[in-house]
Amino acid sequence: MLAEKLMQDDAKNIVPAVLDAAKAGDMTAARLILDRISPVRRGRPVYLELPSVKTAADISAAMATLITAMASGDVTPDEAATAASVLELRRKALETEELEQRLQALEKGRDR
């Protein structure tokens, strides 16, 4: 926290100095500025034609499509793992929704 405070106090002087150094050809200063303005992107957009995911069966179909895309080289194993984790989150959401509906049905039946 102390280091952050010290940097904040001197930021008005440091930023112009780094900008001037970059303009003068200091590649380290230029890299520092560019890394802050436009950081290196992690990952890339992945375009897959996945089926609509509204049921557990749909998730199974989407996973099969994802595995096929990975096997054919359309997506990397890391990209497939990331997409699979998103599908797993969707599966959990569907499971929670289904449990809530079952609980509500049970409570309605008990109220009768």
CORPE-V222138 format. One record per residue. N is the residue number from 1. RES is the residue in one small letter. PHI is phi in radians with two decimals (NA if undefined). Layout:
n = [N/N]
res = [RES/RES]
phi = [PHI/PHI]
This chain:
n = [1/2/3/4/5/6/7/8/9/10/11/12/13/14/15/16/17/18/19/20/21/22/23/24/25/26/27/28/29/30/31/32/33/34/35/36/37/38/39/40/41/42/43/44/45/46/47/48/49/50/51/52/53/54/55/56/57/58/59/60/61/62/63/64/65/66/67/68/69/70/71/72/73/74/75/76/77/78/79/80/81/82/83/84/85/86/87/88/89/90/91/92/93/94/95/96/97/98/99/100/101/102/103/104/105/106/107/108/109/110/111/112]
res = [m/l/a/e/k/l/m/q/d/d/a/k/n/i/v/p/a/v/l/d/a/a/k/a/g/d/m/t/a/a/r/l/i/l/d/r/i/s/p/v/r/r/g/r/p/v/y/l/e/l/p/s/v/k/t/a/a/d/i/s/a/a/m/a/t/l/i/t/a/m/a/s/g/d/v/t/p/d/e/a/a/t/a/a/s/v/l/e/l/r/r/k/a/l/e/t/e/e/l/e/q/r/l/q/a/l/e/k/g/r/d/r]
phi = [NA/-1.10/-1.08/-1.08/-1.10/-1.11/-1.17/-1.12/-1.12/-1.73/-1.00/-1.09/-1.62/-1.26/-1.02/-1.09/-1.16/-1.17/-1.05/-1.11/-1.10/-1.11/-1.12/-1.47/1.84/-1.26/-1.20/-1.16/-1.14/-1.10/-1.10/-1.02/-1.17/-1.13/-1.12/-1.47/-1.30/-2.39/-1.13/-1.08/-1.34/-1.64/1.37/-2.47/-1.10/-2.05/-1.89/-2.27/-1.55/-1.67/-1.19/-1.03/-1.97/-2.09/-2.43/-1.06/-1.09/-1.13/-1.12/-1.05/-1.14/-1.14/-1.13/-1.10/-1.09/-1.10/-1.11/-1.09/-1.11/-1.20/-1.09/-1.50/1.53/-1.21/-2.31/-1.38/-1.00/-1.14/-1.14/-1.11/-1.12/-1.14/-1.12/-1.10/-1.18/-1.18/-1.12/-1.13/-1.08/-1.13/-1.05/-1.11/-1.12/-1.11/-1.08/-1.10/-1.08/-1.13/-1.09/-1.11/-1.12/-1.12/-1.11/-1.10/-1.11/-1.11/-1.18/-1.12/-1.14/-1.28/-1.25/-1.32]
